[in-house]
Amino acid sequence: MPAARAQGGRLYAADLLGATLGTLGVSLLVLPVWGIVAALWMVAFLHAGAGLMALLIPKS
């Protein structure tokens, strides 16, 4: 059981790190360089890709 907790903790930490880096990347790089419209399109494509991956995962 402790190994599962450690693995869950690492997964949660990776999720938080990705959210932080993504937020900083968009606010500090994408918005000033490309503008709001391009940033919104990028987010829409990323969400569509995540949705497609969720649909393609085999169900067990």
MARLUM-390195 format. One record per residue: residue number from 1; residue in three letters; chain; x, y, z of N, C-alpha, C in turn. Coordinates in nm, 2 decimals. Atoms other than C-alpha are relative to their C-alpha. Layout:
N
k/r/c/n_x/n_y/n_z/ca_x/ca_y/ca_z/c_x/c_y/c_z
NUM/ala/A/X/Y/Z/X/Y/Z/X/Y/Z
...
//
This chain:
60
k/r/c/n_x/n_y/n_z/ca_x/ca_y/ca_z/c_x/c_y/c_z
1/met/A/0.08/-0.12/0.00/0.00/0.00/0.00/0.08/0.13/0.00
2/pro/A/-0.08/-0.13/0.00/0.28/0.26/0.07/0.05/0.03/-0.14
3/ala/A/-0.05/-0.02/0.14/0.41/0.20/-0.29/-0.11/0.07/-0.08
4/ala/A/0.11/-0.06/0.08/0.07/0.29/-0.43/-0.02/0.15/0.04
5/arg/A/0.01/-0.14/-0.04/0.06/0.61/-0.22/0.11/0.08/-0.06
6/ala/A/-0.11/-0.07/0.06/0.40/0.71/-0.34/-0.02/0.03/-0.14
7/gln/A/0.03/-0.02/0.15/0.31/0.65/-0.70/-0.11/0.10/-0.02
8/gly/A/0.11/-0.10/0.01/-0.01/0.85/-0.65/0.05/0.14/0.03
9/gly/A/-0.06/-0.13/-0.04/0.19/1.13/-0.49/0.08/0.06/-0.12
10/arg/A/-0.08/-0.04/0.12/0.43/1.14/-0.79/-0.09/0.05/-0.11
11/leu/A/0.09/-0.04/0.11/0.15/1.15/-1.03/-0.07/0.13/0.02
12/tyr/A/0.06/-0.12/-0.03/-0.02/1.43/-0.85/0.10/0.12/-0.01
13/ala/A/-0.10/-0.10/0.01/0.30/1.63/-0.83/0.03/0.03/-0.15
14/ala/A/-0.02/-0.02/0.15/0.35/1.58/-1.21/-0.11/0.08/-0.05
15/asp/A/0.11/-0.08/0.04/0.00/1.71/-1.26/0.01/0.14/0.04
16/leu/A/-0.02/-0.14/-0.05/0.06/2.02/-1.05/0.11/0.07/-0.08
17/leu/A/-0.11/-0.07/0.08/0.39/2.09/-1.23/-0.04/0.03/-0.14
18/gly/A/0.05/-0.02/0.14/0.23/2.05/-1.57/-0.10/0.12/-0.01
19/ala/A/0.09/-0.11/0.00/-0.05/2.29/-1.48/0.07/0.13/0.03
20/thr/A/-0.07/-0.12/-0.03/0.19/2.54/-1.34/0.08/0.05/-0.12
21/leu/A/-0.08/-0.03/0.12/0.42/2.53/-1.64/-0.09/0.04/-0.12
22/gly/A/0.09/-0.03/0.11/0.13/2.54/-1.88/-0.06/0.14/0.02
23/thr/A/0.05/-0.14/-0.03/-0.02/2.85/-1.71/0.10/0.10/-0.02
24/leu/A/-0.11/-0.10/0.02/0.31/3.03/-1.70/0.03/0.01/-0.15
25/gly/A/-0.03/-0.01/0.14/0.38/2.94/-2.06/-0.10/0.07/-0.09
26/val/A/0.11/-0.07/0.07/0.05/3.06/-2.19/0.00/0.15/0.03
27/ser/A/0.01/-0.14/-0.04/0.05/3.38/-1.99/0.13/0.08/-0.03
28/leu/A/-0.13/-0.07/0.02/0.42/3.47/-2.04/0.05/-0.01/-0.14
29/leu/A/-0.06/0.02/0.13/0.49/3.34/-2.39/-0.11/0.01/-0.11
30/val/A/0.10/0.01/0.11/0.18/3.26/-2.60/-0.08/0.13/-0.02
31/leu/A/0.09/-0.12/0.01/-0.04/3.56/-2.52/0.08/0.12/-0.06
32/pro/A/-0.07/-0.12/0.06/0.22/3.83/-2.58/0.05/-0.02/-0.14
33/val/A/-0.05/0.02/0.13/0.36/3.67/-2.89/-0.11/-0.02/-0.11
34/trp/A/0.10/0.03/0.10/0.06/3.54/-3.07/-0.14/0.07/0.02
35/gly/A/0.13/-0.07/-0.02/-0.24/3.72/-2.91/-0.10/-0.10/0.06
36/ile/A/0.11/0.08/-0.06/-0.56/3.60/-2.75/-0.07/-0.10/-0.09
37/val/A/0.08/0.08/0.10/-0.73/3.46/-3.06/0.08/-0.13/-0.03
38/ala/A/-0.08/0.12/0.02/-0.44/3.23/-3.14/0.01/-0.09/0.12
39/ala/A/-0.01/0.08/-0.12/-0.41/3.12/-2.78/-0.13/-0.08/0.02
40/leu/A/0.13/0.07/-0.01/-0.78/3.03/-2.77/-0.01/-0.11/-0.10
41/trp/A/0.00/0.11/0.10/-0.74/2.83/-3.09/0.09/-0.12/0.05
42/met/A/-0.10/0.10/-0.05/-0.44/2.65/-2.94/-0.07/-0.08/0.11
43/val/A/0.07/0.07/-0.11/-0.64/2.56/-2.63/-0.11/-0.09/-0.05
44/ala/A/0.11/0.08/0.06/-0.93/2.44/-2.84/0.05/-0.13/-0.06
45/phe/A/-0.06/0.11/0.06/-0.71/2.21/-3.04/0.06/-0.10/0.10
46/leu/A/-0.05/0.08/-0.10/-0.54/2.08/-2.73/-0.11/-0.08/0.07
47/his/A/0.11/0.07/-0.06/-0.87/2.00/-2.57/-0.07/-0.10/-0.09
48/ala/A/0.06/0.10/0.09/-1.00/1.83/-2.88/0.09/-0.12/-0.01
49/gly/A/-0.10/0.11/0.00/-0.68/1.62/-2.89/-0.02/-0.09/0.13
50/ala/A/0.02/0.07/-0.12/-0.73/1.52/-2.53/-0.13/-0.08/0.00
51/gly/A/0.12/0.07/0.01/-1.09/1.43/-2.60/0.01/-0.12/-0.09
52/leu/A/-0.02/0.11/0.09/-0.99/1.21/-2.89/0.08/-0.11/0.06
53/met/A/-0.08/0.11/-0.07/-0.73/1.03/-2.68/-0.09/-0.07/0.10
54/ala/A/0.08/0.06/-0.09/-0.99/0.97/-2.42/-0.10/-0.10/-0.07
55/leu/A/0.09/0.09/0.07/-1.23/0.82/-2.68/0.08/-0.13/-0.05
56/leu/A/-0.08/0.11/0.06/-0.95/0.60/-2.82/0.06/-0.10/0.10
57/ile/A/-0.06/0.09/-0.10/-0.84/0.44/-2.49/-0.09/-0.13/0.00
58/pro/A/0.08/0.12/0.00/-0.95/0.08/-2.50/-0.07/-0.02/0.14
59/lys/A/0.07/0.02/-0.12/-1.21/0.00/-2.24/0.01/-0.15/0.05
60/ser/A/-0.02/0.13/-0.05/-1.14/-0.30/-2.02/-0.11/-0.05/0.09
//
